[in-house]
Amino acid sequence: MTSQWISRRALARGSAAAGVALLAAAGGVGGVHVAAARATRQGAWDTEALHAALRDLAHPPATSAQLAAAHGKDRWYGSTGVTKLGGHRPPRPDDAFRAGSVTKTFVATVVLQLWAERRLRLGDPIGRHVPGLLPPASAAITVRQLLNHTSGLPDHRGLPDLHTPEAALRHRHDRWTPHELVETVAHSAPKFTPGTQQEYRGVNYVLLALLIQELTGRPYGEEVTARVLRPLGLRRTWFPGTDPRLRGAHVRGYLRMTDGSLRDATTYDQSSAWGEGELVSTVSDLERFHGALLSGELLPPPAMDRLFALPPDRVRMPDGTPARYSMGLQRVPIPGGVTLWGKTGETYGYRTRMFATRDRRVRFVLAYTPTPLTAKEDMVERVVPALPLIRA
């Protein structure tokens, strides 16, 4: 996600939207259920605003939503909607969903671990470790420039056009290899001098996942599992590979077709998002991972400094705004001097927002299932002003 997803207008309101709109059965959901909130001290939370933020499943249109938030030691969890159209069960914290580009934060964590182990330098050209895939100018792009999206890799050629929901589902069983994905940007030199601009590109992390494999001698998903998932006990997080299904209890995703009908998009071959957007996870697992990452549990202090390191001030996004991606995280400044760090993720039928203050005083994981092919950020714009930090 390259756009600033929290509008200043929404934050200036200081409260969640007053109106609550529930999808009726005629809108495709056979009943809406709101899970009870849990907090150790209810006084830390504007529970009415948080419930209202989740219950409005019309803005954007969605079939479910769940939020896990924390303020210090106080915790809050709520969910709304259903895990499956026609069913009656609301989402639960351990229900699996597709987490999209949150994958990148896991990959960056392992790359920084390997750097801390002196198995690579951030200034190494990627062609030194993953040879033969890129032309000479692109092979000189450094590991650092891939991590912080300043690589300048050219635009893709040869990818299918997925600008309609029908096309997205028509290509749901396409099978890609990581080398084929890299080939789509290997046709010419970088579009700008690497390191001079920042442009968010998923293919940067395809190359980083290949780097992990070259350095460790095993699939990147296995390495992330051994270094991150297993030590943290993230039993409901996995890399699907070429398996298009979701295992165990999960939330189903849907897409609204151009004729207005809803179609199930849960089953989807994620090989096209290999290394950069294929992760399956849960709200509870992502909350555990993000807290461990920001606390320094996964990285030593020098690597933590680089995790939060933004490019120099002169480096700008294509629209001229300041760079906002560090090495695996996204920085979101909030009016009032507050800064959130985390990652967005989305794929067809699913959207995830995982953010916290750097000191972890306030943190949240929001996961919901919007049905439009592209959807506005209404949900997160309602949630963020209702958090204790924003109201303080």
ZAMARGU-4260 file (C-alpha; in steps of 0.2 Angstrom, whole numbers, plus 5000, padded with zeros to 4 digits):
<rodrens>
0) 5000/5000/5000 | 5008/5016/4994 | 4996/5029/5000 | 4995/5038/5016 | 4981/5027/5024
5) 4975/5039/5038 | 4968/5055/5033 | 4971/5071/5043 | 4953/5075/5042 | 4948/5059/5050
10) 4960/5061/5064 | 4955/5079/5067 | 4938/5073/5071 | 4945/5064/5087 | 4931/5051/5087
15) 4923/5037/5077 | 4909/5040/5065 | 4893/5041/5074 | 4883/5031/5061 | 4883/5012/5061
20) 4877/5003/5045 | 4875/4984/5046 | 4875/4973/5030 | 4858/4965/5029 | 4854/4948/5022
25) 4849/4956/5006 | 4867/4964/5005 | 4875/4946/5005 | 4878/4943/5024 | 4865/4932/5033
30) 4867/4940/5049 | 4880/4951/5059 | 4887/4947/5076 | 4897/4958/5087 | 4909/4949/5098
35) 4911/4955/5116 | 4925/4966/5120 | 4938/4961/5132 | 4949/4974/5142 | 4957/4973/5159
40) 4952/4990/5163 | 4937/4997/5152 | 4942/5015/5157 | 4957/5014/5145 | 4945/5012/5130
45) 4932/5021/5121 | 4923/5004/5118 | 4908/5012/5110 | 4918/5020/5097 | 4928/5004/5094
50) 4912/4994/5092 | 4905/5007/5080 | 4921/5007/5070 | 4920/4988/5067 | 4901/4987/5066
55) 4900/4998/5050 | 4902/4985/5037 | 4896/4996/5023 | 4910/5008/5023 | 4919/5000/5015
60) 4908/4985/5010 | 4915/4970/5020 | 4909/4953/5027 | 4919/4954/5043 | 4931/4963/5053
65) 4941/4960/5069 | 4953/4971/5079 | 4965/4967/5093 | 4972/4982/5102 | 4983/4986/5117
70) 4987/5001/5127 | 5001/4996/5139 | 4995/4981/5148 | 4977/4984/5144 | 4970/4974/5129
75) 4954/4975/5119 | 4947/4963/5106 | 4931/4964/5095 | 4924/4956/5080 | 4909/4958/5068
80) 4902/4950/5053 | 4903/4932/5049 | 4918/4920/5044 | 4907/4913/5029 | 4892/4920/5020
85) 4877/4911/5025 | 4884/4906/5042 | 4883/4913/5059 | 4900/4912/5067 | 4909/4928/5070
90) 4928/4929/5067 | 4939/4924/5082 | 4957/4929/5086 | 4964/4912/5079 | 4955/4912/5063
95) 4967/4912/5048 | 4967/4925/5034 | 4978/4930/5020 | 4989/4944/5027 | 4996/4950/5011
100) 5011/4962/5011 | 5014/4960/5030 | 5024/4945/5023 | 5038/4958/5019 | 5041/4962/5038
105) 5044/4944/5041 | 5056/4943/5027 | 5065/4959/5032 | 5067/4952/5050 | 5077/4937/5043
110) 5087/4947/5032 | 5092/4959/5046 | 5096/4943/5057 | 5108/4937/5043 | 5116/4954/5043
115) 5118/4954/5062 | 5126/4937/5059 | 5138/4945/5047 | 5132/4933/5033 | 5129/4948/5022
120) 5132/4967/5020 | 5118/4979/5017 | 5129/4987/5004 | 5131/4971/4995 | 5124/4971/4977
125) 5110/4958/4975 | 5119/4951/4960 | 5133/4945/4971 | 5122/4933/4981 | 5108/4930/4967
130) 5118/4930/4951 | 5111/4928/4933 | 5094/4935/4936 | 5095/4953/4932 | 5105/4964/4919
135) 5121/4972/4926 | 5114/4989/4931 | 5100/4980/4941 | 5111/4967/4948 | 5121/4982/4956
140) 5106/4986/4967 | 5110/4984/4985 | 5102/4974/4998 | 5098/4990/5008 | 5090/4997/4992
145) 5079/4982/4991 | 5074/4983/5009 | 5069/5001/5009 | 5061/5001/4991 | 5074/5013/4983
150) 5080/5000/4970 | 5072/5009/4955 | 5068/4992/4947 | 5058/4995/4931 | 5040/4992/4929
155) 5034/4974/4926 | 5031/4967/4909 | 5021/4951/4906 | 5010/4951/4921 | 4991/4948/4917
160) 4979/4963/4918 | 4969/4961/4934 | 4960/4977/4934 | 4943/4969/4936 | 4936/4957/4949
165) 4932/4944/4935 | 4950/4945/4929 | 4957/4942/4947 | 4947/4926/4949 | 4950/4920/4931
170) 4969/4920/4935 | 4967/4913/4953 | 4976/4897/4948 | 4990/4904/4939 | 5007/4897/4944
175) 5022/4907/4945 | 5040/4904/4951 | 5051/4917/4959 | 5062/4917/4944 | 5048/4921/4933
180) 5043/4935/4944 | 5060/4943/4943 | 5060/4941/4924 | 5046/4953/4923 | 5058/4967/4929
185) 5074/4960/4920 | 5070/4968/4904 | 5079/4985/4906 | 5090/4996/4918 | 5082/5004/4933
190) 5069/5017/4930 | 5079/5029/4942 | 5096/5029/4950 | 5095/5017/4964 | 5095/5025/4981
195) 5088/5042/4975 | 5070/5039/4976 | 5058/5028/4985 | 5044/5018/4976 | 5036/5003/4985
200) 5038/4987/4975 | 5034/4970/4979 | 5047/4962/4968 | 5061/4969/4979 | 5056/4956/4992
205) 5055/4942/4980 | 5073/4945/4977 | 5076/4946/4996 | 5067/4930/4999 | 5079/4922/4985
210) 5094/4930/4995 | 5088/4921/5011 | 5087/4905/5001 | 5105/4907/4994 | 5113/4911/5010
215) 5104/4898/5021 | 5102/4884/5008 | 5084/4881/5011 | 5067/4888/5006 | 5064/4906/5013
220) 5048/4900/5021 | 5057/4887/5031 | 5070/4899/5037 | 5057/4911/5043 | 5048/4897/5051
225) 5064/4892/5060 | 5069/4909/5065 | 5053/4918/5069 | 5037/4907/5069 | 5043/4893/5079
230) 5052/4903/5093 | 5037/4914/5095 | 5024/4900/5095 | 5015/4907/5080 | 5006/4890/5076
235) 4993/4898/5065 | 5005/4907/5053 | 5012/4899/5038 | 5018/4901/5020 | 5006/4892/5008
240) 5017/4889/4993 | 5007/4882/4979 | 4993/4876/4990 | 4978/4888/4986 | 4968/4883/5001
245) 4967/4890/5019 | 4968/4876/5032 | 4958/4874/5048 | 4947/4888/5055 | 4948/4903/5044
250) 4939/4919/5037 | 4933/4918/5019 | 4936/4932/5007 | 4924/4938/4994 | 4925/4949/4978
255) 4910/4959/4971 | 4908/4956/4953 | 4904/4970/4940 | 4886/4963/4940 | 4885/4966/4959
260) 4886/4947/4964 | 4898/4941/4977 | 4910/4927/4973 | 4921/4918/4985 | 4940/4922/4983
265) 4947/4912/4997 | 4955/4899/4987 | 4969/4907/4977 | 4986/4902/4972 | 4998/4914/4980
270) 5013/4910/4970 | 5012/4926/4961 | 5015/4934/4979 | 5029/4923/4983 | 5041/4931/4995
275) 5032/4947/4997 | 5013/4944/5000 | 5009/4926/5002 | 5008/4924/5022 | 4993/4917/5030
280) 4991/4922/5048 | 4979/4927/5062 | 4976/4942/5073 | 4983/4934/5088 | 4999/4928/5079
285) 5002/4945/5071 | 4999/4954/5088 | 5012/4943/5095 | 5025/4945/5081 | 5023/4964/5080
290) 5026/4966/5099 | 5041/4954/5099 | 5049/4963/5084 | 5047/4981/5091 | 5053/4975/5108
295) 5069/4969/5101 | 5066/4950/5105 | 5070/4946/5087 | 5084/4958/5083 | 5099/4964/5092
300) 5101/4983/5094 | 5111/4987/5079 | 5098/4978/5068 | 5084/4987/5077 | 5092/5003/5072
305) 5091/4998/5054 | 5074/4991/5055 | 5068/5009/5059 | 5080/5018/5047 | 5072/5029/5034
310) 5081/5034/5018 | 5090/5051/5019 | 5078/5067/5018 | 5082/5070/5000 | 5074/5054/4995
315) 5056/5056/4990 | 5041/5046/4984 | 5036/5047/4966 | 5023/5060/4971 | 5036/5071/4980
320) 5031/5066/4998 | 5044/5061/5010 | 5050/5043/5010 | 5040/5033/5023 | 5047/5015/5021
325) 5061/5009/5032 | 5068/4991/5031 | 5052/4981/5032 | 5041/4994/5041 | 5031/5009/5036
330) 5031/5025/5046 | 5014/5034/5048 | 5015/5051/5057 | 5000/5056/5066 | 4995/5075/5069
335) 5000/5079/5087 | 5018/5072/5086 | 5013/5053/5086 | 5021/5041/5075 | 5015/5023/5071
340) 5026/5010/5064 | 5020/4994/5055 | 5014/4987/5039 | 4999/4986/5028 | 4994/4970/5019
345) 4980/4966/5007 | 4975/4953/4994 | 4959/4949/4985 | 4945/4949/4998 | 4957/4953/5013
350) 4965/4968/5021 | 4977/4969/5036 | 4984/4984/5046 | 4997/4981/5059 | 5004/4996/5068
355) 5011/5002/5085 | 5020/5016/5092 | 5039/5013/5093 | 5038/5011/5112 | 5023/4999/5110
360) 5012/5009/5122 | 4998/5008/5109 | 4997/4994/5096 | 4984/4986/5085 | 4980/4973/5072
365) 4965/4976/5061 | 4960/4963/5049 | 4944/4964/5038 | 4937/4957/5022 | 4932/4971/5010
370) 4922/4965/4995 | 4927/4978/4982 | 4942/4976/4971 | 4949/4992/4978 | 4942/5000/4994
375) 4944/5016/5004 | 4952/5016/5021 | 4936/5020/5030 | 4938/5006/5043 | 4955/5011/5049
380) 4950/5030/5049 | 4937/5025/5061 | 4948/5014/5072 | 4963/5025/5074 | 4954/5040/5082
385) 4946/5028/5095 | 4963/5022/5102 | 4968/5028/5119 | 4984/5037/5112 | 4974/5047/5099
390) 4961/5052/5112 | 4975/5057/5125
</rodrens>
